[in-house]
Amino acid sequence: MIKLIFLSAVLMTSESDSLRMETIDGKQFIIHQVDAGETLFALSKRYGVPVATLLEHNPTADAGLEVGQLLKVLYIPRTTKTTAQGTIHKVAPKETLFSIAKMYDVTVNDIKLWNNLSDNSLKLGQELLIKKGTTTTTAPVVQTVPPVQSVKTTHTVAAKETMYSIARQYNITVDQLKQWNNLAGNELKVGQVLFVTQPMYNATPNTQPVTNTPVVTQPVKISEGISGTSELKETGLAALIEGTEGNRKYLAQHRTIKPGTILKVRNEATGREVFVRVTGPLTDADPTLIIKISKSALDRLGATSTEKIRVEVTYYK
């Protein structure tokens, strides 16, 4: 009965893009239709399924998502019960403290405190107490916003480009592109400069800033965490994997991380991020390089194939 109620809730809250349930090779999948602006990370958080699992059952998705594309999302039933102290969550396969915390909108430290856990290890079937209304919070960090919009957050319109193609390139919606650039229609001119991230200030330095809530940054953790491990970060230079100019997949080479691992790479200059899959070791003799990525991944980060960019790489060890 609990399983049926949870399944109904999943489909009811996503009826616009979760089409149906299907059983494939004995496993249940939610068939999800991709909407404009959706990403693998957003779907991972929404359904509580690691990015690596989404890619396992949708191998073409690592080349990017398309509007209308159908994805198979593994359905993992969760068993919960309510007590006077709060909700009791029973750990399902591949669940981690990070994914469970996101599911209930609490912190990992909350769950560890409520259940006297000394580390992040979990066991299948383990019961965890989730309390309500007692979430501990950390003071938000306010990001300093420069007085002039950086050129790294703009796009210059090329021949034959459209609002839709530019929005897809930067993983945003057409409505966002119009709003950020005060556009009423879909007409574009070659050479026109467009904001492709939300501008916090006008483009000229002597004008008053646009009224906006200051950007608040929260630490982001990739969802494919492994039980009992910690999230690791490293920074350094990234460059192009030669020969990937015609490849749409998001690939990477790294000196120490094993092939098949999913990494999150963030361009420190623009703040843009992309998920990449390690395909092999980095053998470049340049000691300043920590990673090489494919042409499509560089494009997503807003960089050119001829430059080295400073990046932050996030992964689990």
N, C-alpha and C positions, 0 to 999 in steps of 0.2 A: 504493500500500500504506500509506504514512504517513497519507494522508487517511482511509482506512478505519479504521485503528487509532484515530486521534483522534476520529472520529465515534462509534465504538463506546464510547470512554471517556466522551464527553459524555453519551450516553444511559444508560450503566451507572451513572454517578455521580449521575444525576438521574432514575432510573427511576420514582420515585414521582410526579413531576410533569412530566417531559418525555415526552410521549406517543408522538411519532413524528417522522419527517422527511417534508416535503412539498416538491415542486418547483412554484413559482408564478412564471409569466412568466420561466422560465429560471433562477430563483434558488432556492437551497436554503434552507429554513427549518426550524428546530426548533419544533415545536408544544408550547408550555409551558402547563400548567394551574396557575393561581395558587393558592398555598396560603395559609393564614391567616398574617398578619403580614408577607407579602412586599411589597416596594416596588419602584418602578422603579429606584431607585439600587442596591438589592441585586441585582436581576436583571442590571443593567448590569455590575456587578462580577463576578457569577457567570459570565456568558457572554462577557465581554470585548467587549461591544457598547455604544457610546455611548447615553445616554438619548435623545438626539435621533433616533438610528436606530430605537430601539424605538418612539418616538412616530410616526415617519414611516410605519411599517408597521402601527401600531395606534393610529389617530388618536383613538379614544374613550378611550384609557388616560389622557389628561391630566385626566380628570374623577375619577380614582382607580381603584384596582384592587378587584375583587370576588373572593371565594373561589370557585374553580371556573371563573373566566373563562379563556378560551383566548387565548394571545398568540402571534403569529408572531415568532420570534427569528431574524434573519438569520444564517445559518451562514457564517462566514468561515474557510476552511481555513488552517491554519498549518503551515508546513514547518520542521522542526527536525532537527538532526543532532548527534551527540555526538562530542566530541574529547577529547584528553587534558587540555585546558585547561578544558573545560566544555561547555555547550550552545550551539550556533549557531542563532539565531533569525532567520528570514527575514521581513522586514517585509511585512505584508499591507495591502490597502487600508484606509484610515481608522484604522490603528493609530498610536498616539502613544507617546512615552517613558513617559507616565503609565500607559497601559493595559498596556503590556508589563511595566513594573515590577510592577504588581499581579498580572499573570499568573504571574510567577515568584517573587513575595513578596520582592522586592528593592527598593532605592530607585533613584530617577532618577539621583542622583549616582553610585551604583555603576555603572550602565550607561554613563554618560558617562565615568567614570574608566577602566573596562575597555576602552572603544573609542575613547579619545582624542577625545571629542566636545566641541566648544567651545560648542555651543548645543543647542536641543531639536529642530532640524530633522531630519527623516527622509525617505528616498526609498523608493518602492515597490521591493521586492526586495532592499533593503539587508540585509546580514548583520551581526548583532550577537552578540558573545560574552557569554554569561551564565555567570558563574562560580558555584560552589557553596561554601557554608561560609565565605565571606569578606565577608558583608554588613556594611557599616558601620552603626552605630546611633547614635542621638542620645538623650541622657538624657531620659526622659519628664518631662513637666510635670504636676505634681500639682495638680488643681483644688481650691481651697478650698471646703469644704462648710459651709453655714451650720448653726447648732445647731438651727434650727427649720425644719420642712418648709414651703416657700413655698406660699401659697395658689394661686399660678399653676400648681402641679403637681397640683391636685385638681379633681374634678368633682362637682357637686351633682346628684343623681339627680332628673330631672323625670318627670312623669306619662307612662306608657306606655313609658318607656325600659327596655331589657333589658341584661344583661351583654354580649350579642353586639353590640347597636347601639352601646354605649359603647366597646367594644373597637375596632370598626371606625372610629369617629369619631377615635380617637387613634392608629390604626394599630398596635395592640398585640394580643396574643392574650387570650382569655378566661382561660386558665391564669395568665398574668402578672397580670391584674386580680385574680384570686382570691388568688394568692400575696402580692401587695403589700398586700392588705387583710385577710389572714387569714380568708378566706371559705371555707366548706365546700360550700355549695350555690349555686344561681343566683338565690335570692330577693333582691330589692332593695326598699327603701322610699323613697317620695317624700321628698326632702330629705336622704337619706343622702349623706355626703361620702366620696368614694373617691379614693385615690391613683391617678393615671394615669401616673406615672413611678415608677421604683423608689425608694422612700424610703430615704435613707441614715441618717436619724435619726427618732426618734419625733416625733409631732406636738406634744407638750407640751415646754416648754423645760427642765424640771427633771429629766427622765428621762435614763437613761444611753443613749448612742448604740447603735443596733443594730450588732452586729459585722458589718462588711463591709469588703472591700478598698477602699482609697481610690480614687476615680474618677481614672483616668489619661486625659488627653485627648491625642489625636494630631491633627495638622493634617489636615483632610479636603479633598480636591480633587474637584471634580465631574468625571465621567468623560468628558464630551464635549469634551475638550481638542483644540485644533487644532495641527497640527504647526508648530513654529517660533514659537509664541506663549506668553505667560505668563498665569498665573492672577492676576486682579485682584480686589480687595475694596474695598468702600466701605460706610460706615455712615451712618445718618441715620434720618429718620422715614418710616414707611409709613402709608398710609391706604386707605380703601375706594374702589374704582372704583364710582361711583354707577350704579345700574341693573343690578347683577349679583347681586341677592339671590336670584333664581331660577335662577342658572346654576351648574352643578356643576363647570365647568372651572376650572383653575388658571391665571389670566391676569394680565398685568401691563402697566403703562404706565411708561415710563422716558424721561428727557429726552434721552439721547444714544445708548442702545443700540438697534440696528436691530431692526425687527419680525421675529419668527420665532426669535430667540435664546432659548435655554433658560437661565434663571437659577436659582441656589439662594438662597433667602431664609431667614435664621435670626432667630428672635425672641430678642433678647439677654436678655430677662427670663426666658424659660423654657427656652431652648436648643432649642426645637422647630424643625424645618426643613420646607420644602416647595419643590418644583420648580415654576416658573411659566414660561409662554411669553409673550414680549413681543408685544403686538398693535398697539401704536401709541405715539406720543410722549406724554409727560406735559406738559400745558399749564397745570396749576394754577399760580396766581400765588404760592402760598405757597412762599417760598424754602427753608423748612426741610424740605420734602418731597423725598425722592430717588426715591420709587417709590409707585405705587398698585397694589393687588392686588385680585382679585375676592373676593367674600364667602366662597366655599368655601375659598380659600387662607388668608384671615384666620382662619376657623374651625380649620383645620389647625394654625395657629400658636398657637391658644389665646387669641385676642383677640376683642374685640367690634367691631361695625361702627361704633360711635360714638366709638372712641378712636384716637388716633395712637400707634403703638408704635415703639420704637427697634429697628432691624434691621441685620443685616449682609448685604450682597448680594455673591455670588461669581459671576464670569463670566470668559470669555476674550475678549481684544480682538484 
